[in-house]
Structures are given as C-alpha cells and as structure tokens.
Amino acid sequence: MSSIKENIESFNQFGLSDEIIKAVKEIGYETPSPIQIKTIPVLVAGSDIIGQAQTGTGKTAAFALPILHNIDVGSRALQAIVLTPTRELAIQVAEAIHSYAKYLKNVRVLPVYGGQSIFQQVKHLRSGVQIIVGTPGRIMDHIRRETIQFSELKMVVLDEADEMLRMGFIDDVEWILSHTPKERQTALFSATMPKEVRRIAERHLQDAVNIEIERKTLTVPAIKQFYINVAESQKTDVLTKILEAESTDEVSVLVFQRTKMGCDKLVDKLKARGYSVEAMHGDMNQNQREAVIKQLKAGKVEIVVATDVAARGLDVDRIGIVINYDMPGDTESYVHRIGRTGRAGRTGKSILFVTPRQIRMKRD
C-alpha cells in the first residue's frame, strides 16, 4: 500500500486529535515506532489490517490511538473491543488506553477477565463503556448474558492472536467475531502467522492491509544479550553473584523459571539470602499478582521470579535486567521474555543461563 507515509517523524503527523497528542507527549513518546508509522494511518482511515509484530514494539499504541481517534465520545455505547490471551495483558492494554485518553472527556475503558466478579463487570457495563479489553472466555460469558451489546461496535482488535491459538482460544475468538457486526473494522496482531491465524484473517477481515515489521526490529536492539554456561547445580550461586554485581537501586530484575514449584523454591532461597523478592505464577490469584506488579512499579521489590504465563502481560518500565534462569522452550518465548526490559525507549540487559545440554538451543 504505497499511500502509507514512511517519512513520519512525529505523532503530530498522523492527524490525531490534540487531546490524544497531548497525552502521548506527556507519557514521553517522542517519535513513533515502525509498527506505529505503518499502522496508525491505515487504522485511522478505517481499513482492516494484519500486523506481524512482537511484544515490545509499540503495537498497543498502534491500535489504541486510532480507536480513541475514531470513537464517538458523545455516545456511551460499546464501540471497540480488544481481545487478549491473558488477564495481565488485558489489564496492561486497558491501562495504556486509559492513559492515552487522559484528556478526552467521557471515555470509559473496562478490562474484562475471569477471576474478577462478573457482577461488578455487569454494573460497569450497564453504566456505559465505549471500549472493552478482555479475555475470550469472559467476553463470551457477557455475550451469552446479553450484557455486551454490539449494535454500535466499530472496531475489533485481536492482540497476540498466535498466543490465543497456543492457549486454545482460537474457536472462542471465531465465535465472538461471528456475533459482531459485519461492517466493523478489524485489526489482527500476531508475532507469528500459523495457518489457523491466517484462516481467521481470511474469514473475518476484509481487504486487509498486511503490515510486517522486519525481523531485525523484533529482536529489540535496545537490549544487550549475554549468556553464561552453567551446571544446573550452580545456577543459584551464579544468580546471587550477578545480583551482587548489578545495582538494583534504580531498576528491578525479572527472573524466569520454567515451573511454578521452581519459582517458589528460588524465591525462598533468595529471601534466605536477604533479597526483596516475590513470585508470579499461575497458581496465584489475580489480586496477588496485581499486588506484586504494584510493588514492582513502586520499587518496593528488587526481584520478581516468574513463569512465562504470569509475566506475559507484565509491562513495567523499571525492569532493567531479565535473567533466563531456565531456558525457554522456543525462540519466540525467548524474544517475549527479554522484551520485558528495554521498554519505552530505555535500554535493558538480558542474561541466559545455558547448561551443557542446551548448547544447541542457545545457538537457535
């Protein structure tokens, strides 16, 4: 699509409202990222898109700013819905949209996910919400209860579609899309494009513009990547040495563990060594996880030890170092993990522990 301007250097050039530009500048965004340059003009113009981009590339703003630009603030009806694979990502995206809407009057954004009182959500929905960000299961509950009305829906965003596929939500996504108006605008974002995700795009998007961010952008150049060869039995001692060598006064450290049990064991070991550390994994309820994120944002916790599922939607600027204590199972997970640092224009550092059996995986 040759009409996309590639020479955009400022958010002022997108034709967004003054209120949105003011909020974006206040947050500290200076120049748009490649995904924003390619996506925002297309979505503002009303076209469907298929965007291939990793987490950490600025894609939330790429779809959130056009949603806010095209919304009718005079109407309390639901106008946009964003589907996410996890509760954490739903909360993160809803918070981001809320911050971009700071100077827009009467814009209401609601995160909707399981584990939170459905009656509380119904109460908010009845009072009028223009934008919903939620997980497929809970959105389906509301559609069945008729507490979500799609009569004035303008836009649907599928965020991290490949992750929704991996977690078994793809049929739910199809079901939800089948209940939305045919005239809506749709944006699909995915780090990879498996055939099932392509099929959804072909079935539910119309004349979609394909936007792909070059692979070199996806590896997040703001992050310095290191690896250390270690025996399994040496990992805790090596981790302690790294923590002693790195100053954690200004930044927090995120440590990835493969299992929930491993998380809890490592937290106990680090606490015994005098560190301010908390766990984040799937056995914790939503309130517990949100409490850890709050402590992390406030700088009250130096270290968080997490599993992949818990940290997927974790977006905290303070995270300066990511340590892969256990190596992830695939390269995509590695990119997602290290993308937790080096965010919002900052630099970050990632360290990968490699045991003798994992040399081939390290090369990948």
C-alpha positions in Angstrom: 0.0 0.0 0.0 2.0 2.9 -1.3 -0.1 5.6 0.4 1.4 4.8 3.8 3.8 7.6 4.6 7.2 6.2 5.7 8.7 9.5 6.5 6.6 10.2 9.6 8.8 11.5 12.4 6.3 12.8 14.9 2.9 11.8 16.3 1.6 15.2 15.1 1.7 13.9 11.5 -1.0 11.3 12.0 -3.9 13.7 12.1 -4.8 12.6 15.6 -6.8 14.9 17.9 -4.9 17.5 20.1 -6.1 15.7 23.2 -4.5 12.4 22.2 -1.2 14.1 21.1 -1.0 15.9 24.4 -1.4 12.6 26.4 1.2 10.8 24.2 3.7 13.6 24.6 3.1 13.7 28.4 3.8 9.9 28.6 7.2 10.6 27.0 6.7 9.2 23.5 8.8 11.3 21.1 9.0 9.5 17.7 6.6 6.8 16.6 7.9 3.2 16.3 7.9 1.4 12.9 4.7 -0.5 13.7 3.0 2.8 14.7 4.2 4.5 11.5 2.8 1.8 9.3 -0.4 1.0 11.3 -1.9 4.2 12.6 -2.7 5.9 9.3 -4.3 2.7 7.9 -6.5 2.3 11.0 -7.4 6.0 11.2 -8.5 5.6 7.6 -10.8 2.7 8.5 -9.1 -0.2 6.8 -8.6 -3.7 8.3 -5.0 -4.8 9.0 -2.9 -7.9 9.7 0.1 -6.7 11.7 3.0 -9.0 12.3 4.9 -7.6 15.3 6.3 -8.9 18.6 5.5 -7.5 22.0 7.6 -4.5 23.0 7.4 -2.9 19.5 4.7 -0.3 20.5 1.8 -2.1 19.0 -0.6 -1.2 21.8 -0.4 2.5 20.9 -0.6 1.4 17.2 -4.2 0.3 17.7 -5.2 2.2 20.8 -4.6 5.7 19.3 -6.8 5.1 16.2 -9.5 3.6 18.5 -9.6 6.7 20.5 -9.4 8.9 17.4 -12.4 7.2 15.8 -14.6 6.9 18.9 -17.7 9.0 19.4 -17.2 10.4 22.9 -20.8 11.6 22.9 -22.2 8.1 22.9 -21.9 5.7 25.9 -22.4 2.6 23.6 -19.7 0.0 23.2 -17.6 1.0 20.1 -14.4 -1.0 20.3 -13.3 -4.4 21.7 -9.8 -5.7 22.2 -9.3 -9.5 22.7 -6.2 -10.6 24.6 -4.9 -14.0 25.6 -4.3 -13.3 29.3 -5.7 -11.2 32.1 -2.4 -9.5 32.6 -2.3 -8.3 29.0 -6.0 -7.2 29.3 -5.1 -5.0 32.3 -2.0 -3.7 30.7 -3.8 -2.7 27.4 -6.7 -1.2 29.3 -4.3 0.9 31.5 -2.5 2.1 28.3 -5.7 3.1 26.6 -6.9 4.9 29.7 -3.6 6.9 29.9 -3.8 7.9 26.2 -7.4 9.0 26.8 -6.4 11.2 29.7 -7.5 14.5 28.0 -10.6 13.1 26.2 -13.7 13.7 28.2 -16.1 10.8 29.0 -14.1 7.9 27.6 -14.6 4.8 29.6 -12.4 1.7 29.2 -13.1 -1.6 31.0 -10.9 -4.6 31.4 -13.0 -7.8 31.5 -11.5 -11.1 32.5 -12.2 -14.2 34.6 -11.3 -14.3 38.2 -12.9 -10.9 38.7 -16.5 -10.6 39.9 -18.8 -10.8 36.8 -21.5 -8.8 38.7 -19.1 -5.9 39.2 -18.3 -6.0 35.4 -22.0 -6.1 34.6 -22.6 -3.0 36.8 -19.9 -1.1 34.9 -21.2 -2.3 31.5 -24.7 -1.1 32.4 -23.4 2.4 33.2 -21.9 2.6 29.7 -18.4 1.7 28.4 -17.1 2.6 25.0 -14.0 0.3 25.0 -13.7 -3.2 26.4 -10.4 -5.1 26.7 -10.8 -8.7 27.7 -10.1 -12.4 27.5 -12.2 -14.6 25.2 -13.9 -16.7 27.9 -15.3 -13.8 29.9 -16.3 -11.9 26.8 -18.3 -15.0 25.7 -20.0 -15.0 29.2 -21.1 -11.4 28.7 -22.4 -12.1 25.1 -24.4 -15.0 26.4 -25.8 -12.9 29.3 -26.5 -10.1 26.8 -24.6 -7.7 29.0 -22.5 -6.7 26.0 -24.3 -5.1 23.1 -22.5 -4.9 19.7 -25.1 -2.7 17.8 -22.7 0.3 17.6 -19.4 -1.6 17.6 -16.9 0.0 15.2 -13.7 -1.9 15.8 -12.3 -5.3 16.9 -8.7 -5.9 17.8 -7.2 -9.4 18.2 -3.9 -8.9 20.1 -1.3 -11.7 20.1 -3.5 -14.0 18.0 -0.8 -16.7 17.9 -0.8 -16.8 21.7 -4.6 -17.2 21.7 -4.1 -20.1 19.3 -1.4 -21.7 21.5 -3.7 -21.3 24.6 -6.6 -23.0 22.8 -8.8 -19.9 22.5 -9.0 -19.7 18.7 -12.5 -21.3 18.4 -13.7 -18.8 21.1 -12.3 -15.9 19.0 -14.2 -17.2 16.0 -17.4 -17.5 18.0 -17.0 -13.9 19.3 -16.3 -12.5 15.8 -19.4 -14.3 14.4 -21.5 -12.2 16.9 -20.1 -8.8 15.9 -21.5 -6.6 13.1 -20.1 -7.4 9.6 -19.4 -3.7 8.9 -16.9 -3.4 11.7 -13.2 -2.6 11.3 -10.8 -5.4 12.4 -7.1 -5.4 13.3 -5.2 -8.6 13.9 -1.8 -8.6 15.5 0.4 -11.7 15.8 4.1 -12.3 16.3 3.9 -15.4 14.0 1.4 -16.4 11.4 0.4 -20.0 11.8 -2.2 -21.3 9.2 -5.1 -21.2 11.8 -4.4 -17.5 12.4 -4.3 -16.8 8.7 -7.6 -18.6 8.3 -9.3 -16.3 10.8 -7.9 -13.3 9.0 -9.2 -14.6 5.6 -12.6 -15.4 7.1 -13.2 -12.3 9.2 -11.1 -9.4 7.7 -12.0 -7.5 4.5 -9.3 -6.2 2.1 -6.8 -6.2 4.9 -3.5 -4.3 4.6 -0.6 -6.6 5.6 2.0 -4.9 7.8 5.1 -6.7 8.7 7.9 -5.3 10.9 11.3 -6.6 9.8 12.8 -9.3 11.9 15.7 -7.2 12.9 13.3 -4.8 14.6 11.7 -7.7 16.5 14.9 -8.7 18.4 14.8 -5.4 20.3 18.2 -3.7 19.7 17.8 -1.7 23.0 18.6 -4.9 24.9 22.1 -6.2 25.4 22.0 -10.0 25.4 24.5 -12.2 27.3 24.7 -15.9 28.1 26.6 -17.8 30.9 27.5 -21.5 30.7 26.5 -23.1 34.0 25.8 -26.5 35.5 22.3 -26.9 36.9 23.6 -27.1 40.5 25.5 -23.8 40.1 22.6 -21.7 38.9 21.5 -20.2 42.3 25.1 -19.2 43.2 25.7 -17.7 39.8 22.4 -15.8 40.1 23.5 -14.4 43.5 26.8 -13.3 42.1 25.0 -11.4 39.3 22.7 -9.7 41.7 25.6 -8.7 43.8 27.4 -7.2 40.8 24.4 -5.4 39.4 23.0 -2.4 41.1 19.2 -2.8 41.7 18.6 0.6 43.3 17.1 2.1 40.2 16.0 -1.0 38.3 14.2 -4.3 39.1 15.3 -7.8 38.0 12.9 -10.3 36.4 14.0 -13.9 36.7 12.3 -16.6 34.5 11.7 -20.1 35.9 10.1 -22.9 34.0 7.8 -24.2 36.7 5.6 -22.8 39.5 7.3 -25.1 42.0 10.7 -23.9 40.8 9.6 -20.3 41.2 8.6 -20.8 44.8 11.8 -22.7 45.7 14.0 -20.0 44.1 12.1 -17.2 45.9 12.7 -19.0 49.3 16.4 -19.3 48.5 16.8 -15.7 47.5 14.8 -14.5 50.6 17.1 -16.6 52.8 20.0 -14.6 51.2 18.5 -11.3 52.1 16.8 -10.2 48.9 13.5 -8.4 48.5 11.8 -10.9 46.1 8.3 -12.1 45.1 7.0 -14.9 42.9 4.5 -14.6 40.0 2.9 -17.7 38.6 -0.4 -19.3 37.5 -1.3 -20.6 41.0 -1.6 -17.1 42.3 -4.9 -15.4 42.1 -5.4 -12.1 40.2 -5.3 -9.9 43.3 -2.0 -11.5 44.4 -0.4 -10.9 41.0 -1.6 -7.3 40.8 -0.2 -6.7 44.3 3.2 -7.9 43.1 3.0 -5.7 40.0 2.2 -2.7 42.2 5.1 -3.3 44.5 7.4 -3.7 41.4 6.2 -0.4 39.9 6.7 1.3 43.2 10.3 0.0 43.6 9.4 -2.0 46.7 10.5 -5.3 45.2 14.0 -5.8 43.8 13.4 -9.1 42.1 10.4 -11.0 40.7 10.7 -14.7 39.8 8.1 -15.6 37.3 6.8 -18.3 34.9 6.0 -17.4 31.2 2.3 -17.4 31.7 2.4 -14.9 34.6 4.8 -12.5 33.0 3.3 -12.4 29.6 1.5 -9.1 30.1 4.0 -7.6 32.5 4.8 -4.1 31.4 6.9 -2.3 34.0 9.4 0.3 32.9 11.6 -0.3 35.9 12.6 -3.8 34.7 16.3 -3.3 33.7 17.5 -6.9 33.7 15.9 -10.1 32.6 17.5 -13.4 33.7 16.6 -16.6 32.0 17.3 -18.9 34.9 15.6 -21.7 33.0 15.9 -21.6 29.2 12.6 -21.2 27.4 11.2 -23.9 25.2 11.4 -21.9 21.9 12.9 -18.8 20.4 9.6 -16.9 20.3 9.3 -17.3 24.1 12.8 -16.0 24.4 12.0 -12.8 22.4 8.8 -12.3 24.5 10.7 -12.8 27.8 13.6 -10.4 27.0 11.1 -7.9 25.7 10.0 -7.2 29.3 13.1 -5.0 29.5 14.4 -2.2 27.2 10.9 -0.7 27.0 9.6 2.8 26.4 12.9 4.0 25.0 15.1 2.6 27.8 18.0 0.2 27.4 17.9 -3.2 29.0 20.0 -6.3 29.7 19.2 -10.0 29.4 21.2 -12.9 30.7 20.6 -16.5 29.6 21.8 -19.5 31.7 22.9 -22.3 29.4 23.5 -25.8 30.8 25.7 -28.3 28.8 22.6 -30.0 27.3 21.3 -26.7 26.0 24.1 -25.6 23.7 22.1 -26.3 20.5 19.1 -24.3 21.8 21.4 -21.4 22.7 22.6 -21.3 19.0 18.9 -21.0 17.9 
